[in-house]
Structures are given as structure tokens and as C-alpha cells.
Amino acid sequence: MIALVGATGRSGAALARVLAAEGIAFIPVIRNAAAWAALGLPGEARVADLRDPASLHRALAGAECVVSTAHARHAPALLAAAEPGASFVLMGSTRRYSQWPDAHGDGVRAGEAAFLASGRRGVMLHPTMIYGAEGEDNVRRLAALIARLPFAPLPGGGRALVQPIHQGDVTRSLLAALKRDWAEATTIVIAGPAPMAYRDFLGAVAHAAGLRVPPILPIPALPLRLLAPLTRFIPGLPRIGADEIRRLTEDKAFDIGPMRRLLGVEPIPLDQGLALTFPRRHTSA
């Protein structure tokens, strides 16, 4: 039996739809029963709070495999609540490799450490920036910024590397990990096919959204970080956090050989993923 923790989240719901379509039985483990009912998918959900060991233990009872798309900081609780012989497919994040300490990355590193030390079988997948999910705001928020700004102020001129992955490839990776028999606890980075400069990523998003590609204005990161909080006061402008600016200064490029070799997943190119993300633009062109 498969227990899917976080079945109403973006990655969880995407995986739940694929499992249902393939006729793979699973038990949704969710926090909000109404949110699960709204998805209209089969399966009798079990309600649990990841911070409540007793309810989590009841929800995972009988599960031979625990798949979790919840934040990796919850890995210790899942490991403690699951059946002794259960295997795991967990979602982490490449934020665990960031040089900048923050609660998100620290939580992923702690969850990964607990998983690798647990003696359990399974895998933790570390995705890069995910785009293309229903309700996702990474590229759509960027498109909204491009539409509003006459130029793109980027630290270092936007030369730092990014390697975003489409939600469809995240789902395929989770499914492949679920179907694989893991001998021990391991971790795999999942990312797009190749890294690119952030300025080129921004240009690709602008093109896909039917917007002009703005000129790039190189600006030091510190002034941008100080100005970022002001975005909350500008109507129609998406909010930007100071930490987001700081992360734009470090390369996020990864080897996806293990993803290809162990999961058999070949990620789609960015232009193809963006065409799926902005379908109206491409169907009317």
C-alpha cells in the first residue's frame, strides 16, 4: 500500500492524478479533507497533522511505501511514524546546496540527514526551481514583473546559472522513484536538461508570455535587497523577498546524470515547458 503525504499540494496533487490515471491504488494523507474532496480524485483520505505523531502514525498504518511531497523538514516525523519496513520517496530541494543559510534550506538539510541516517530504503529527490505546476507562481510572477518594469535590474547582470525543471518532469521522477526498488537511502537532484544564465531564462519567459524582452540593468545585489521589501507597497507588482535577490547571485547548476540513469527521466527543454505554461500565447501565434 502507498501512502501519499501532501496529496493536495502542487506536486502531491499532480502525482495523485497520475497514480489515479494509471490505476495505482494509494491512500491520500492530507491535512484538509475539503481540499482533497475538491480535487475529485478517487481514494479515501486519511487526515493527519505532520506535527502530531499519533495522528501521523494512524495515517501511515499499513503503508509499505510512504511518498511525501511535504517539506523535507518533516522527514524525521515521517520516519518515526511509518511502519518499520516501509520504504520512502521524499521531496527535498536544491536549496540544501545554497551557500546562504535560511530556514527552508536548513530544514531540507536536517530532513536529508535524518533520512540518510535512518537505515530506511528509498530516495529523497532534490528539485531545482519548479515551474509549470497548476497555481505555481515562479515564471508567472516573473512574467508579471517583466510586464511592469521598463528594464530588468539583476545582480551581476543576471549571469548566475539556473536550471529550472517542469512540473511534469517532477511528477515523472516521483513516479519512477516509486516504482524502483531502492536498496538503501539515497538522494538525487532532479533538474532541467541544462543550466543557463538567469538573464537568458528571463528572456525565454518573456518570449513565451508574449512580452518584449526587457534590457538588463546590472545592479549590485545589496541595493536590490534593500529595495525588495518595497514591492509590497506597489499595486500590481509581485512581492520580492530580499533572500530571493541574494539567491540570484549564486549558480544553481547540477549534474542530472543520476536522474537520467536511476530514474530514466529525460527532462524537457525550457522552451517546451514554457509553451505548456503559457499555452494561449502559442495556440494563437
Sequence and secondary structure as in RCSB ss.txt:
>XXXX:A:sequence
MIALVGATGRSGAALARVLAAEGIAFIPVIRNAAAWAALGLPGEARVADLRDPASLHRALAGAECVVSTAHARHA
PALLAAAEPGASFVLMGSTRRYSQWPDAHGDGVRAGEAAFLASGRRGVMLHPTMIYGAEGEDNVRRLAALIARLP
FAPLPGGGRALVQPIHQGDVTRSLLAALKRDWAEATTIVIAGPAPMAYRDFLGAVAHAAGLRVPPILPIPALPLR
LLAPLTRFIPGLPRIGADEIRRLTEDKAFDIGPMRRLLGVEPIPLDQGLALTFPRRHTSA
>XXXX:A:secstr
 EEEETTTSHHHHHHHHHHHHTT   EEEES HHHHHHHT SS  EE  TT HHHHHHHTTT SEEEE S GGGH
HHHHHHS TT EEEEE  GGGG SS  HHHHHHHHHHHHHHTTT  EEEEEE SEES TT  HHHHHHHHHHH S
SEEEEGGG SEE  EEHHHHHHHHHHHHHS  SSEEEEEE  SS EEHHHHHHHHHHHTT     EEEE HHHHH
HHGGGGGGSTT     HHHHHHTTS      HHIIIII      HHHHHHHHSHHHHHH 
